[in-house]
Amino acid sequence: MRKKALKKIPRFESEDAEREFWSAHDSSEYVNWQTAGEVRLVNLKPTTRTISIRLPETMLEDLKVLANKQDVPYQSLLKTYVAERIAKELKPRKAGGTA
């Protein structure tokens, strides 16, 4: 069986341009997935989005006190709390009842 020549991946001016390109093109025309290796992107930062959240003032003040005790910004502490709870909720339950 004869190998098909791969197309050259174009240079992209932005992440949006690259995203648009790949949504309309088959990557197998550009990459030989049979010889591709696994890559770990350890320094990749996840895309973030700013949101607004309304909290009772007392809850926000308590959060700030806790954050101050740990010497971290309160927004970071809140993200930690949310991440911990999400991980707990998504953790598979043990068979037979309580986790």
Z-matrix of the N, CA and C atoms (Angstrom, degrees):
N
C 1 1.458
C 2 1.522 1 109.18
N 3 1.285 2 117.01 1 132.94
C 4 1.459 3 122.90 2 -175.87
C 5 1.526 4 110.38 3 -85.51
N 6 1.352 5 115.83 4 136.04
C 7 1.465 6 120.64 5 178.82
C 8 1.515 7 110.46 6 -72.69
N 9 1.295 8 115.03 7 137.93
C 10 1.455 9 120.79 8 176.66
C 11 1.532 10 108.13 9 -86.19
N 12 1.320 11 116.84 10 132.31
C 13 1.466 12 120.26 11 179.92
C 14 1.531 13 109.49 12 -66.70
N 15 1.324 14 114.92 13 135.97
C 16 1.461 15 119.76 14 179.98
C 17 1.514 16 110.80 15 -82.85
N 18 1.305 17 115.19 16 144.77
C 19 1.463 18 120.57 17 175.81
C 20 1.526 19 108.78 18 -77.63
N 21 1.320 20 115.67 19 152.65
C 22 1.457 21 120.62 20 178.55
C 23 1.538 22 109.33 21 -80.16
N 24 1.341 23 115.82 22 133.04
C 25 1.468 24 120.61 23 178.05
C 26 1.529 25 108.21 24 -72.52
N 27 1.319 26 117.15 25 125.98
C 28 1.469 27 118.89 26 -178.79
C 29 1.527 28 112.30 27 -71.28
N 30 1.324 29 115.89 28 163.43
C 31 1.454 30 121.84 29 173.01
C 32 1.529 31 107.35 30 -82.92
N 33 1.322 32 115.58 31 139.38
C 34 1.464 33 119.82 32 -177.15
C 35 1.519 34 109.60 33 -111.67
N 36 1.312 35 116.39 34 140.61
C 37 1.461 36 121.17 35 -179.60
C 38 1.520 37 112.46 36 -80.30
N 39 1.333 38 115.97 37 -19.81
C 40 1.466 39 119.39 38 -179.53
C 41 1.522 40 109.26 39 -156.79
N 42 1.325 41 114.73 40 165.66
C 43 1.459 42 119.83 41 176.53
C 44 1.527 43 110.18 42 -64.34
N 45 1.326 44 116.49 43 -36.64
C 46 1.469 45 119.94 44 178.20
C 47 1.524 46 111.25 45 -62.70
N 48 1.345 47 116.87 46 -40.80
C 49 1.466 48 120.63 47 179.11
C 50 1.530 49 110.29 48 -64.51
N 51 1.329 50 116.36 49 -39.91
C 52 1.462 51 120.07 50 178.48
C 53 1.527 52 110.78 51 -66.32
N 54 1.312 53 116.42 52 -43.65
C 55 1.469 54 120.85 53 179.26
C 56 1.525 55 110.23 54 -59.76
N 57 1.319 56 116.81 55 -43.57
C 58 1.464 57 121.45 56 179.71
C 59 1.530 58 110.57 57 -63.88
N 60 1.341 59 116.45 58 -41.70
C 61 1.466 60 120.81 59 179.41
C 62 1.527 61 110.83 60 -60.25
N 63 1.346 62 116.38 61 -51.29
C 64 1.461 63 119.47 62 -175.42
C 65 1.526 64 112.31 63 -69.44
N 66 1.313 65 118.33 64 -23.90
C 67 1.460 66 119.46 65 177.28
C 68 1.528 67 111.37 66 -72.41
N 69 1.349 68 116.76 67 -17.48
C 70 1.459 69 120.69 68 -177.90
C 71 1.527 70 113.20 69 -111.12
N 72 1.347 71 118.98 70 -2.66
C 73 1.461 72 121.59 71 -176.56
C 74 1.525 73 111.04 72 -128.51
N 75 1.311 74 115.28 73 149.49
C 76 1.462 75 122.42 74 178.00
C 77 1.528 76 108.77 75 -84.54
N 78 1.320 77 116.58 76 119.07
C 79 1.470 78 120.59 77 -176.34
C 80 1.525 79 112.50 78 -63.93
N 81 1.328 80 118.22 79 -24.16
C 82 1.468 81 120.22 80 -178.80
C 83 1.527 82 111.91 81 -67.28
N 84 1.317 83 117.77 82 -14.79
C 85 1.461 84 121.09 83 174.80
C 86 1.534 85 110.88 84 -80.35
N 87 1.326 86 116.83 85 -11.51
C 88 1.460 87 121.93 86 -175.29
C 89 1.529 88 113.16 87 -119.81
N 90 1.326 89 116.81 88 -21.53
C 91 1.459 90 121.58 89 -175.58
C 92 1.525 91 109.26 90 -132.33
N 93 1.336 92 116.18 91 135.08
C 94 1.464 93 120.31 92 174.17
C 95 1.525 94 106.82 93 -87.70
N 96 1.310 95 116.67 94 97.08
C 97 1.461 96 121.44 95 -175.91
C 98 1.532 97 112.10 96 -69.56
N 99 1.336 98 118.14 97 -17.12
C 100 1.468 99 121.08 98 178.20
C 101 1.527 100 110.88 99 -68.03
N 102 1.320 101 117.58 100 -29.29
C 103 1.466 102 121.02 101 -177.82
C 104 1.531 103 112.08 102 -107.32
N 105 1.312 104 116.93 103 3.23
C 106 1.470 105 120.25 104 -178.47
C 107 1.519 106 110.10 105 -70.85
N 108 1.325 107 115.65 106 144.13
C 109 1.458 108 121.07 107 177.96
C 110 1.522 109 110.54 108 -108.92
N 111 1.313 110 114.81 109 166.83
C 112 1.459 111 120.26 110 178.51
C 113 1.528 112 109.14 111 -80.24
N 114 1.324 113 116.20 112 138.63
C 115 1.457 114 122.22 113 179.58
C 116 1.515 115 108.76 114 -127.47
N 117 1.315 116 116.79 115 136.24
C 118 1.470 117 121.48 116 175.04
C 119 1.519 118 108.42 117 -104.41
N 120 1.307 119 116.82 118 124.86
C 121 1.460 120 122.64 119 179.49
C 122 1.520 121 108.21 120 -102.18
N 123 1.327 122 115.58 121 77.54
C 124 1.457 123 120.70 122 -171.51
C 125 1.527 124 113.53 123 -68.74
N 126 1.310 125 117.94 124 -27.27
C 127 1.465 126 120.28 125 -178.16
C 128 1.527 127 113.08 126 -98.76
N 129 1.324 128 116.19 127 9.96
C 130 1.457 129 120.52 128 -179.72
C 131 1.519 130 109.53 129 -71.22
N 132 1.310 131 116.33 130 125.88
C 133 1.459 132 120.26 131 178.83
C 134 1.524 133 108.86 132 -96.08
N 135 1.329 134 116.69 133 131.41
C 136 1.459 135 117.87 134 179.99
C 137 1.521 136 111.84 135 -65.73
N 138 1.311 137 115.06 136 148.45
C 139 1.458 138 120.29 137 175.78
C 140 1.524 139 108.52 138 -64.01
N 141 1.306 140 116.22 139 134.61
C 142 1.463 141 119.89 140 179.69
C 143 1.521 142 109.87 141 -115.05
N 144 1.311 143 114.29 142 159.85
C 145 1.459 144 121.10 143 177.96
C 146 1.517 145 107.59 144 -135.88
N 147 1.312 146 116.25 145 134.55
C 148 1.455 147 121.25 146 176.97
C 149 1.530 148 109.06 147 -78.84
N 150 1.324 149 115.21 148 133.85
C 151 1.460 150 120.14 149 177.46
C 152 1.523 151 108.99 150 -128.99
N 153 1.295 152 115.16 151 163.25
C 154 1.462 153 121.19 152 172.13
C 155 1.511 154 107.59 153 -108.81
N 156 1.310 155 115.34 154 137.95
C 157 1.456 156 119.70 155 178.01
C 158 1.528 157 107.58 156 -137.94
N 159 1.290 158 116.26 157 133.16
C 160 1.463 159 120.35 158 179.23
C 161 1.525 160 108.68 159 -95.93
N 162 1.321 161 115.55 160 123.33
C 163 1.457 162 121.44 161 177.80
C 164 1.521 163 108.65 162 -122.82
N 165 1.311 164 117.29 163 147.13
C 166 1.460 165 118.68 164 172.69
C 167 1.534 166 108.94 165 -58.86
N 168 1.323 167 116.49 166 142.52
C 169 1.460 168 120.53 167 -177.80
C 170 1.517 169 112.17 168 -55.77
N 171 1.332 170 116.98 169 -38.98
C 172 1.470 171 118.99 170 -179.31
C 173 1.524 172 111.21 171 -65.06
N 174 1.331 173 117.25 172 -37.57
C 175 1.462 174 120.45 173 177.94
C 176 1.530 175 110.48 174 -65.28
N 177 1.330 176 116.12 175 -42.49
C 178 1.462 177 120.02 176 178.67
C 179 1.527 178 111.07 177 -63.80
N 180 1.318 179 116.89 178 -41.29
C 181 1.474 180 119.99 179 178.32
C 182 1.524 181 111.12 180 -65.21
N 183 1.329 182 117.41 181 -41.47
C 184 1.464 183 120.96 182 176.83
C 185 1.528 184 110.56 183 -62.09
N 186 1.321 185 116.63 184 -41.39
C 187 1.459 186 121.21 185 178.10
C 188 1.528 187 110.69 186 -61.27
N 189 1.317 188 116.18 187 -42.38
C 190 1.467 189 120.42 188 179.34
C 191 1.528 190 111.55 189 -65.27
N 192 1.327 191 116.66 190 -37.78
C 193 1.469 192 120.25 191 177.59
C 194 1.528 193 109.86 192 -63.66
N 195 1.336 194 116.63 193 -46.78
C 196 1.468 195 121.15 194 179.01
C 197 1.535 196 111.01 195 -61.98
N 198 1.309 197 116.22 196 -42.15
C 199 1.465 198 120.25 197 -180.00
C 200 1.522 199 110.62 198 -64.63
N 201 1.328 200 116.21 199 -40.09
C 202 1.464 201 120.94 200 178.90
C 203 1.527 202 110.47 201 -61.92
N 204 1.324 203 116.96 202 -41.31
C 205 1.467 204 120.97 203 178.51
C 206 1.523 205 111.54 204 -61.79
N 207 1.330 206 116.29 205 -32.51
C 208 1.462 207 120.73 206 -179.35
C 209 1.528 208 112.21 207 -94.36
N 210 1.325 209 116.13 208 -1.08
C 211 1.461 210 122.97 209 179.64
C 212 1.534 211 111.85 210 57.29
N 213 1.342 212 115.24 211 46.67
C 214 1.467 213 121.38 212 176.42
C 215 1.527 214 108.08 213 -132.91
N 216 1.323 215 117.92 214 155.21
C 217 1.469 216 119.82 215 174.45
C 218 1.532 217 110.31 216 -62.98
N 219 1.319 218 116.58 217 144.36
C 220 1.465 219 119.23 218 -176.61
C 221 1.518 220 112.34 219 -63.85
N 222 1.357 221 117.28 220 -31.28
C 223 1.469 222 118.88 221 178.12
C 224 1.528 223 110.31 222 -64.85
N 225 1.330 224 116.86 223 -38.32
C 226 1.467 225 120.75 224 178.90
C 227 1.525 226 110.67 225 -66.25
N 228 1.319 227 116.00 226 -41.11
C 229 1.461 228 119.36 227 178.48
C 230 1.526 229 110.46 228 -63.77
N 231 1.308 230 116.86 229 -41.73
C 232 1.461 231 120.67 230 178.21
C 233 1.526 232 110.70 231 -61.52
N 234 1.346 233 118.08 232 -42.73
C 235 1.467 234 120.95 233 177.34
C 236 1.528 235 110.86 234 -61.56
N 237 1.331 236 116.65 235 -39.22
C 238 1.456 237 120.60 236 178.25
C 239 1.515 238 110.59 237 -62.81
N 240 1.334 239 116.45 238 -46.66
C 241 1.466 240 120.31 239 179.01
C 242 1.525 241 111.86 240 -60.12
N 243 1.325 242 116.69 241 -43.74
C 244 1.461 243 120.50 242 -179.40
C 245 1.525 244 109.87 243 -65.79
N 246 1.343 245 117.60 244 -44.23
C 247 1.465 246 121.29 245 179.95
C 248 1.522 247 111.23 246 -61.28
N 249 1.346 248 117.15 247 -42.02
C 250 1.462 249 120.74 248 179.03
C 251 1.522 250 111.24 249 -62.62
N 252 1.310 251 116.54 250 -42.15
C 253 1.463 252 119.85 251 -178.66
C 254 1.524 253 111.09 252 -69.37
N 255 1.316 254 116.85 253 -39.43
C 256 1.468 255 119.99 254 177.80
C 257 1.519 256 109.68 255 -61.84
N 258 1.334 257 117.06 256 -45.69
C 259 1.463 258 121.03 257 179.39
C 260 1.523 259 110.49 258 -60.39
N 261 1.322 260 117.04 259 -41.40
C 262 1.464 261 121.18 260 179.37
C 263 1.525 262 111.04 261 -64.27
N 264 1.317 263 116.96 262 -44.40
C 265 1.464 264 121.21 263 -178.12
C 266 1.525 265 111.90 264 -68.35
N 267 1.326 266 117.59 265 -32.67
C 268 1.456 267 120.98 266 -178.31
C 269 1.520 268 112.93 267 -86.03
N 270 1.321 269 117.58 268 -12.65
C 271 1.476 270 122.25 269 -179.81
C 272 1.520 271 108.29 270 -64.31
N 273 1.339 272 115.69 271 131.96
C 274 1.478 273 118.41 272 179.37
C 275 1.525 274 110.81 273 -59.87
N 276 1.297 275 116.43 274 136.62
C 277 1.468 276 121.95 275 178.21
C 278 1.523 277 109.40 276 -73.39
N 279 1.327 278 116.11 277 142.92
C 280 1.460 279 120.30 278 176.86
C 281 1.521 280 108.81 279 -73.44
N 282 1.299 281 115.05 280 146.05
C 283 1.463 282 120.35 281 179.92
C 284 1.525 283 109.65 282 -63.71
N 285 1.300 284 115.55 283 141.31
C 286 1.460 285 119.89 284 175.81
C 287 1.505 286 114.18 285 95.89
N 288 1.341 287 118.07 286 11.46
C 289 1.461 288 117.46 287 172.39
C 290 1.506 289 114.64 288 123.76
N 291 1.336 290 117.06 289 -112.37
C 292 1.451 291 120.48 290 -168.99
C 293 1.513 292 112.13 291 -72.77
N 294 1.328 293 114.47 292 150.62
C 295 1.468 294 120.70 293 -178.99
C 296 1.512 295 109.94 294 -92.70
